[in-house]
Every structure is written in C-alpha cells, then in structure tokens.
C-alpha cells in the first residue's frame, strides 16, 4: 500500500468548520459487511445497527497539540507536525518550509525554546528539543484539526 492511495480532492465545503450543537445528529457511514453496501446514517441510529454479540470498540485517544510554528536561523517561517514522540526531548516530525532544513539546523519557537534537526529520513525529521517535548507542545502546540 502506498501513501499516494490516500490522496484525494476533498471540497472545502465538505470539511466541518465547527462541531454540531447536537453531536447525536453527526453523520455515520455504515458498511454492510455481508453485501458490501454503504449507507449514510446518523450517530443517533447506532443502537439500531448493533446486535447481540457485536463488538463495539471505543477509540478514546486524544489529539495532542502537535502542530508547531517556528522560524529558521535565516528568518524563514516553518510549520512542524510531530509524528511521534521518541524520547523525553526527541521526536519524529514532518517539517514544511520554503527550503528544507538540513541536519544541524535549528528551528526557534520563541526566544528560549528551539529544536535542532539531527537527521532526516525521507519526509520525516529526527529532532531534539531544548526542553521536554510534552511541555513544549503544551506551551507552543496547536491541535492539527479543522478550525473549530
């Protein structure tokens, strides 16, 4: 499977800009596993879709504020997305900049907080923070979700 298989055009008007006042009215895509037919339903109808013996798995993960905005030593603006925290002060991340930063370069989040790129593997960068990664995300991070 290639990442490119997940690339598709999604019209902006189909991306939620704010949550619904009544979450039970949220849309639910239902797949009939026996015949492979999809149908549009509402979350409030979930109890009608479940039968004795069905397994319901809850995903209670939380989205962390993994998007960071910073500046290179040259002054260029940088957007970073933490893919995985790999240690107390290290992480694997994607970095978007006008010119890709090289190993050894720094990205400044403010006057005191920065990260240094230690290595690159394809689209991902290994970085080391000047502080604990979780603390930096709590202070400087943004949730990478639609704008609500």
HELIX and SHEET records of a PDB file:
HELIX    1   1 UNK A    3  UNK A    6  5                                   4    
HELIX    2   2 UNK A   12  UNK A   14  5                                   3    
HELIX    3   3 UNK A   23  UNK A   25  5                                   3    
HELIX    4   4 UNK A   43  UNK A   45  5                                   3    
HELIX    5   5 UNK A   46  UNK A   49  1                                   4    
HELIX    6   6 UNK A  133  UNK A  140  1                                   8    
SHEET    1   A 2 UNK A  27  UNK A  32  0                                        
SHEET    2   A 2 UNK A  37  UNK A  42 -1                                        
SHEET    1   B 7 UNK A  67  UNK A  72  0                                        
SHEET    2   B 7 UNK A  77  UNK A  85 -1                                        
SHEET    3   B 7 UNK A  90  UNK A  97 -1                                        
SHEET    4   B 7 UNK A 124  UNK A 129 -1                                        
SHEET    5   B 7 UNK A 114  UNK A 121 -1                                        
SHEET    6   B 7 UNK A 106  UNK A 108 -1                                        
SHEET    7   B 7 UNK A  67  UNK A  72 -1                                        
END                                                                             
